[in-house]
Each structure stands twice: as C-alpha cells, then as structure tokens.
Amino acid sequence: MLNQNAPFFFSCRAPRLLFDPWTNWMMVTSLVRPAEMLHMRRCRRTQGPALRCAAGCLASLCSQLTAKVKQGWSTCGPGAICGPWDEFVWPLTAVENGGNLALGHLESIVSSCSNMSACLREPSPTGSGRVGSDLSSHDDAAAWAQSHSETQSLITNSQSVNVNFVACQLFALFMAVWFRIYLHPSKTSPFIRHVVATLLGLYLALFCFGWYSVHFLVQSGLSYGVMIFASLEHMHKYCFMVTLGYLILCQITRVYVFDYGMYSADFTGPMMVITQKITSMAFEIHDGLSKCREGQLTPSQKYLAISRMPSLLEYLSYNCNFMGILAGPTCSYNDYMAFIEGTSYQRRHQENANGKENGKAKQAEPSPKVPRAVVSKLCTCAISLTTYLSLYRLLPVDYSIDEHFVNTTPFYLQVVYLYLAMLALRPKYYFVWTLADAINNAAGFGFNGYDADGSPRWDLISNLRILDIEFATSFKLFLDNWNIQTAQWLKRVCYERCPVNPTAATFLLSAMWHGVYPGYYLTFVTGIGMTMAARAVRHNIRPHFLVSDSHKRVYDVITWASTQVAISYTVVPFVLLAVGPSLKFYSLWYFSLHLLCLLVVLVLPVKSRRRQARAKEDAAQDEQRDHSSTDNNCNRKDKST
C-alpha cells in the first residue's frame, strides 16, 4: 500500500499519478508555488543568483518526477485478464505500483525542494541575508513561513481532490462500459442493476471525498423521510426547503469554516446534483399523485409526473448511481427508470431547443458496442483539458483588476483580455460535463432517438452545446446551451411554478444553489438586468434587421460580440468570489453595462413572457368565440331557408 504521509499525488487514497508532462509540471509547481514562487517573483527585479538556482532546482525536480513516474508505469501491465473485472482494475493497480516505486525516491525529491529553499534564502545582491529586500525583519520571516504553510496546504488539498475526481471519473467510464455489456437489461433484472449502480456510486464517493460522502446519504435520507411522512399537498415544498437548506448549511460550513477562497471540486459539488434530483422528484411525485393538479399540468409535466412512490433502493439508485454521483448531469426519474428497466427505446416526450414539446417513436436499440458519440465526447474532453491547462494560467481573470494593467492598457484591449480570459476558463467545464455525459452514454443512458439519416442521438442528458455557446448571438441563447440540465431544473422547479416575478426568483434560486460566495449573488443580480435588457433589444430592434440577409449578418456579428462581452462582464464576480475584487472590477468599468442595461429597460420596455402568453390565449379564445358565433349564424340561416 502507498504511504499515508506521502505527498498528495502519491497518497493511497486515490490513483493520483497523471502521465501528461504538463500535468506533472502543474503538480510540481503546486508543491513549491505558494511561497517559493512568490519569492522568485520578488527576485526578478535583481535577476540574482537565487532565481537561477531556483529555476535549476525546479527543472531537476520536474525531471526526477517525470522519470520516476514513467519508470513506475513501465513496470506495470495488465497481466492475465481472466474476467471483465480485471480489465478495469489493472490501471488502478498500475498507478499504485508506480507510486510505490516513486516513493523510494522521495528523499531525493524532498532534498531538491530543500535545496531550492536554501537557494532562495541565499544573500541577495543588495547584501541582505534574506530573500530580496522584502523580508526585512524576523516578523516578516515568520509571517512568510505561516503564509507558506497555509497556502501550500490549501493548494495541496485542492489539487488532491481534483486529481481524485478525474481518476474516479475515468474509472467510472470503464465501469460504464462493463455495466452496459455484462448487466444489460436483457441479461439482468432491474434489482441487480439498481444495486450495482448504487454500490459503485457510493464507493466512488467514499474514494473521492472520504467520510464527507456521508452527507450524500444524510441529505437523501432526510428528504426521503419528508416524502414518506409529509402530506402530499405540501410534501414538495417541505422537501425543497429541507434539501436546499441542508446543501446551503454544508456550503456555509465548508466556505466559512474550512477553506474560504478555494474554488475547487469538493463534497458539496455532488450534493448540488443530488439536490436537483431530489427536488425534481418531489415536484414530479406531487404532480403525479395530486388530484388537484391533473387539469393544470403542461405536456412536459405530464410526462415527468411520477405515479407511485419510489422504493428506497430506486431512490438511492437515482441519486447515487456511479454514472452521475460526481458530476451529474441531473436527469428525470422516469428517464432513469426507463434506462434501468430497458424501456428507454420506446416512445418518449421530448423538448426541442425552444422548449416546445414533441414526441418521437424510438425503434431498435443502438449497437451494444461503445457508441461513436462516446469516442467523440472523449476527444472533446482531451481537447478541452489540453486547452484549459495551456491557457488558463496564462490568462488569469484577476489580472483584469491589476492596477498596473488597467493604467497601462487601452480599454479596448482590456475588453479583449477579459473575453480571452473567460474563453480560457470555459474548457474546464467543457471537460467535466462532457466526460460525465460520456460516462452515462457508455452505460447506455442518454439515447434520444435517431437523426433523419438514421444515426443514433445521445444527447438526452447532455449538459452543453459548445459551438452554440461560443457563437451565441444573445444572452438567452448562451444560457440555453450552458449547463442545460440545470437550466431545465430551474425552469421546471421555479420558473414555471413561481407566481410572482419568475425571472428574478429563478436567478435567486440559481445563486443559492451554487453556493454562498458573495460573487455568485453579484453575478446573478447582474444577470437579471442583462436578461431583461437582452429581451428588450430582441423584441424591439431585431425585427428591423430581418429585412435582408446582409442586415441579419450584421446584426448577428454585433450581437455575438455584445453577448460575449456581456457574459464575460457578468461572470467576473462568479470567478473572483469575494465582494471587494468584484466591486473593484465593476468600478474600473464604471458600472457601464449595469447603467446601459437600466437605460435599455427604461427606453425599450417589453412585456413579460407570461403576459404575452396570456394575451395569446385571450386572442385565441376571442377568435374561437368569433368562429362559434359565425357558425351559429350560418346554422340559423340554413334553418330559415
């Protein structure tokens, strides 16, 4: 077994060795970056021997790690494959063996780190006996040491969880293929599929998050108790409050008690997905079992309605299955049960990109081999991860509030930089959500019928459309194609059911669900104004550009650029998290887009969608009355003749 006290990427809690050179470099810098890199930056002014020595130590350290990792991997192999389990277990064993070999060289690696620290502490050209001239007192040195310890601990924990997450998702991908081949509905009962999916999901949660994963069961258990014992009339409301309240309590504890500012994968991430599933299920049970809702349901709500109370096993399988416990995406209970029972190829309800309902008849099941969509999505994951690792550190968002950058850079270049910084940030989400979608598809979940050319579609629970995001020509189109399943959840749980100001209520719920950082609330408050302004522009200005194709192209280019700037401007607090930096950014931009949105809403008012829908319904009813009155008059004339 691996040593518990080893550095984070050699720990026995997870397979943490990644074999990409860029990732190795990131892991190396995560050990020394918090303090040593800080002092290296301080030494840049003098270009003294400390910087050169530190650079040499870093190169040596990276070389040692890469060599030992490759050596550890080359001595491992799949061995004798005697069954489907070994086929998926051997990569984890190989990682563990590689870690054991590398542990034998930890002393030399730690020695390299010590040498680097010694180099950094050698006398600077100015003659002071500390790093540069900044540490001029013993108090400064003590403060530096404390900052180094705290920052290194936070960075280490963050990197540890992230590597754990990726390793578990890759393992889940292998298990998804095995699940589809060996536990196909034609070979196995739904009970066995539920049990295996649940146990594997709980194992991955425990493996990735340790005993924090107990919160998943506590949240699910409390909510299931509410479903069982609360009255049907108010059950969905109580369940919503209990589930969301427990999530917020965990987020407050994690952020303000443990690691404020560490924006990384954590145990509340899976709880966010479980919250979506539980609340959706509660509303769907209410729709299916409540007699008073029968005549008020939309076609979508009728399809999603649950006609019986799920058993405990079905409930846990839906919430904690291995395909979606770490990164989702969320899905409807009926779709998941159809997948487990093997009936997902029959006729089902669908919604197109505009939210309109239709139905398609599902015919034959696709080939049992790994779908081509899985391979395509894995290629997308590889490209997204490479792009993110290459660009994100070169284009940090917080550089946009750096005073030197702001004072020396023209405003139009600041806008371009902000767009590029957000563009470099998005591939992280592309990687996580596309990998999660590929895992579900590999297990056979996500089939959504056939295209016109007969190709199977695997986008039932897809969470994003990358090209539609990058080339969106309106704020709404961007949001419609970003985190699609969360947008559907917000629509079904809040927007369609809130009697007063559903847009503001939806943004508020989205902010509460995301977490308790103040930046989230600044982002979603800004998003309300952006949405209202974009709606006003679309209803009042867009019709004037539809007179010809050339005018429409000009309009699309202008709205694309405006959408990208508006999204980047809105999302900055979401990335910076804290109030101070977020308000500093907006003040540097003079709150320009806030004021512009307010001006647009005041000058170009537009009716809410509900009022428009009611007006259309009233017009349709009036037209129907006119037709009925005309028919009555015709009938009277016929009788008189």
Secondary structure, DSSP 8 states (H G I E B T S, - for coil): ---TTS-GGG-TTS------HHHHHHHHHHHHIIIIIHHHHHHTTTT-HHHHHHHHHHHHHHHHHHHHHHHHHHT-------SHHHHHHHHHHHHHHHHHHHHTTHHHHHHHHHHHHHHHTS--TT--SSSTTT--SHHHHHHHHHHHHHHHHHHHHHHHHHHHHHHHHHHHHHHHHHHHHHS-TTTS-HHHHHHHHHHHHHHHHHHHHGGGGHHHHHHHHHHHHHHHHS-TTTHHHHHHHHHHHHHHHHHHHIIIII-TT--S--THHHHHHHHHHHHHHHHHHHHHH-GGGGGG--HHHHHH---S---HHHHHHHHH-TTTTTT-----HHHHHHHHHT-TTS-EEEE-TTS-EEEE---S---SS--HHHHHHHHHHHHHHHHHHHHTTTS-GGGGG-HHHHHHS-HHHHHHHHHHHHHHHHHHHHHHHHHHHHHHHHTT-----B-TTS-B---TT--B-HHHHHT-SSHHHHHHTBSHHHHHHHIIIIITT-SS-HHHHHHHHHHHHH-S-HHHHHHHHHHHHHHHHHHHHHHHTGGGG-SSHHHHHHHHHHHHHHHHHHHHHHHHHHHH-SHHHHHHHHHHTTTHHHHHHHHHHHHS----HHHHHHHHHHHHHHHHHHHHHHHHHHHHHHHH-
